[in-house]
Amino acid sequence: MTVPEERELWTPAPPHTLPEPRQPADDRAAWFTYTAAGDQIVWSAALSAMVGRAPTEKGMTRQILARHVHRDDHAKALGAITEAWTSQNTVQITVRLMRTDGGWFDVDCILEPMAGPDGTVRGIRGTVRDVSARERARRESARLTRRGETVQASLVEPDPATGLLTRARFADEIDRALRVAGGALLVLRVQAEETDGVRPEHNADLLHRIARLFEEQVAPEHLLGRVGPNEIAVLFARTTWRSAREQARVLVDGLRGSVCVWGGLVRFERDAEAGSHGLLIDAEQAWRQSREAERPLTLVAHPVPVRDRQGSYRSRVADALGTDRFTLYSQPILELQSNKVTRHELLLRVLDESDGPQSPIQVLDAAERLDAVFDIDLWVVERAMRLAAEQPGLCLQVNLSGRSVGDPRLTTEVEKLLERYRVDPAQLTFEITETALIGNLSEARRFADRVRDLGCGLALDDFGSGYASFRYLRLFPIDLVKIDGEYVVDLVDNPQDQVLVRALVQVCQAYGIHTVAEFVQDEATLRMLRELGVDYVQGYLIGRPAPVLPGRLRRS
């Protein structure tokens, strides 16, 4: 609570210290005349009052009048005067005039040429009318239109393959349902009968077909989402356990015979301890139990204890690491100054039994939330060290999760691995995801300082996508930031993205930080990024992610 003394200390300055508000213009004529002979200018008392000068003030000149025109409107005003003078026609313009107190207002100005007896223009008469209210309304309307064009219409991001909600958006809907009532969550793993040699496009067709089938069978109030490479989920909100069981069995039975399907159905109560991510993990674990037991559906009527869920997931991570279900891909990064590939980003992939390497987002998200991600990050770091040792001079960028960066064990492990593999630290740049959940900022700063002392680089990924972008530039000794590809993919056709990228580059230049633009897919975008001062680019135009083969990473 603020004490009275503090409240007195923060009292605003008295109103009389501020410029007095401009009184509305009266109905008297506000005008000025300029006569070329003698370079004479005269203006009315009403115009003097408008701009805040005393009506009796002497010595008015056109230079003084020009100073009352807003600097951004000087060229416009001069052009209108020139047009009226040379065409001998009346011209009307809208400009901003400055008051002596620093404020400004809008006026319509009618410029009329004044001709002599011989018909030659000898001067200009201007009539001025205050239109501030009209122009303020026009600017506000334009602002709202521009804002409507630049704000994303909806947070609902459909999955491109199925048209269903993405995992992230589906998780939001689960959390919303948890706050209202009980229900159940069904996750189905679907797979074509012929598991050998299934092509990704065939699998995408399968998911699309099943999504359409579910949309016909599932009631509108029950949401659908794609929550994994071959996983479709159904959220039975405000539904009894009995009803959810019956509907889940109908859906599973409708698919059996045409595809391989395993289901996991998890019950939840209102304000349950397990949030959306916990429920998704439980349902995914349940369908795996169905597959192992060779039954179509596994029911989980009671929530899994947090400790059991963590232990189960750690076992899955350990099993994946032990059975080589993780693999590394790499994507080249082009330096624009030399126009050469000077570094590669290492990308983790999860080997899925149905359609090959998949993005690890689902696995990493769950592992990070269940504090089981450290071993995955350490696996990536060690293999990065091996690659760097095999190819001296090769520069690699290694992604780290927020929890690992804040884990005191990571610094020690990085030092040990550098010593074991005798790697030049300058070959390695560690990327912190800007949106990552850094568990311990003090430990994260300690890690950042130590790897910089060792000679490694530090990068900030997805710059501009989260809440802490600019704060992180001050908290950590960042060498390089990767501008979120969301602002790059439509850069050429989106003026707002151009403004934002230009600003991000300027901020980084002021801080002494290099920039990388992601999602570069065409030459026009590449040219614009060069003009904006970006240092590095990556994307499909430069090279697609490819499996890492020792000794085969391209360097130029």
Order of alpha helices (4+ residues) and beta strands (2+ residues): alpha-beta-beta-alpha-alpha-alpha-beta-beta-beta-alpha-alpha-beta-alpha-beta-beta-alpha-beta-alpha-beta-alpha-beta-beta-beta-alpha-alpha-beta-alpha-alpha-beta-alpha-beta-alpha-beta-alpha-beta-alpha-beta-beta
